[in-house]
Amino acid sequence: MKYPGLILITTLIMSCSTQQEQSDDSPLEDPAAFVTRAERHYEEFGEYRSRVSWLRATYINFDSNWLFTRVNAEDTAHKVEFAKAAARYNKVEVSPELRRKLERIKLGLNLAAADEPGAATRLAETNSRMATLYSTGTVQLGDKTVSRNDLETLMGTVRDPRQLAQMWHKWREVTQPMAADYANMVSLANQGARELGYADTGEMWRLRYEMPADEFSAEMMRLWAQVSPLYKALHCHVRAKLNQAYGDDVVPPDSPIRADLLGNMWAQSWSNIYDLLLVDTAQSPVPDLSQRLVCRGYTPEKMVRAGVDFF
């Protein structure tokens, strides 16, 4: 069944806005029935939210931002209600599968809003402002106005260190006004997380890995201790290669690497400077990974299934 876009959005807004969850002193619903009801809501509301998000991502204007803010506020409010309802089953004996689903409902929020009038809307409006600024931000390079996407491409192709530094700093001038909104978002989200029984949003996120938050932090540090020697060696290799390309003035051999030289606007990937980092293949041949996968009988489908099995 197909609905005209605005009629569908309006209908869903009205129906979702009228839903009410159980109060803390109401009789407990059968846990399996509660989980089924929550799953049905997430399935129906999830499609609605995805359609509004896609509309806003492809047509950023006042109206799409209004819809995006509205649906995010409703989504947060409903998830807070479901999370608090799920917490009422903490001491109820249920099957392991049902317990896991209840825990996922409790931890289904990315950012929790406080249980007070307007809190979910304030959080959604804050996030919408930041997302809009980030998506529509531009910088001026000479006589050209450059969008974020184009700037990201340039960061991966330009090799002039002065231009790279200019692009890096200009983009951060664009995003600087987000600082106050970001701090406000953290404050609002932490307040909501505390009302759900967590120390803060960080603890709520770490608990998604199905172990106590402190144990997760300790495990992360244990794993980091294992890989850090390799990372430091790789970092030294990258610095040495960049020093060969740019010289001591730009890349001192005993100092941290300038982030803008790494070919990525957030210094999160080094793939765009791969050509500068190559080793002597005559001495250290680069293996053909595609050929090795073929020899082991990997097809595109088998590769996807291997990835799914890993995670």
Buried (B, 14 or more C-beta within 10 A) or exposed (E): EEEEEEEBBEEBBEEBEEEEBBEEEEEEBEBEEBBEBBEEBBEEBEEBBEBBBEBBEEEBEEEBBEBBBBBBBBBBBBBBBBBBBBBBBEEEEBEEEBBEBBBBBBBBBEBBBBBEEEBBBBBBBBBBBBBBBEEEBBBEBEEEEBEBEBBBBBBBEBEEBEBBBBBBEBBEEBBEEBEEBEEBBBEBBBBBBBBBEBEBBBBBBBBBEEEEBEEBBEEEEEEEEEEEEEEEEEBEEBBEBBBEBBEEEBBEEEEEBBBBBBBBBEBEEBEBBEEBBEEEEEEEEEEEEEEEBEEEEBEEEEEEEEEEEEE
